[in-house]
């Protein structure tokens, strides 16, 4: 998955299925949330440079946020008289 190749999520899910009985309850939900985020990443047949998990999760959070409808995003109210803000 670090190289964002197609089919990577299937391998990740298979590994999760094999190991899920080894997780504590909190670890289980941590991994579930991590996989939910990683599903946001675009995968392709051409490998990219390898990324660390933290970088991939950050990218996934940005993608997830950008997919949210406009109305759920915070609006930025700019006061034209405020030259410092």
N, C-alpha and C positions, 0 to 999 in steps of 0.2 A: 504494500500500500504506500510505502514511503516514496516510491517512484511513480505512483498514480497510474498503474496499469489496469486495464480492464480485467475483470475477474478477481481482483484483489479482495473485494468485499466478500465474495463467496468463500475464499480461504479463511478470512477473518471470522466469518460466521461459523464455519465448520469447527475452527479451533475453539470458539466460544461454546458451541454445543458440547464438545468433548470435555471441556474444563469447567463448565458451569457448576457442577456439584462440588468443586473445590473452593469456590468463592464463599466468603462470609456474605451476609445480607447487604451490608453497605458496599462491599467490593463489587457485588453483583450489579447493584444499581449504578455504581460509578462506571463500570465497563459498559453497561447498557446505554448510559448517557453518552459516553465516548463514541460508541458505535453509531448512535443516532447522529452525532455531529459529523463523524467521518463519512457518512452516507451523502453529505452535502457536497463533498469534493468531486469535481469532474474527473472521470477516469477515461483513458484513451488507450489505443493500441501501441502508441509510441511512448516509451518511458521518458520521464523527466528526470531532473537531478534529484537525488535522494534528499528528503526533508526529515527533520526531527519531529517526533510526535507533537511537541509543544507548538511548533510552527504550523503543522497541519491542522491542529485543533483551533488555532487562532484564525487561520484561513477559513475553516469551516464555520466558525462563529460569525465571521464577517459575511460569508455567503448566506448563512441562515438569516441574519439580520436584514440583508438586502432583499431577500425574498418576502419579507413581511409586507403587508399592505401599507400604503402610505399613511393611513390614518393612525396606525399604531406607533409610528415613529414620532419622536418628540419634535415639535416644531420650534424653529428658532425665530424668536421675535427680536427684531433689531430696531433700536431707537435711533433714528438718524441724528438726533442731537447728541448722542453719546459717542464722543470721539475716542474714548479709551476702551470701550467694550467690544 
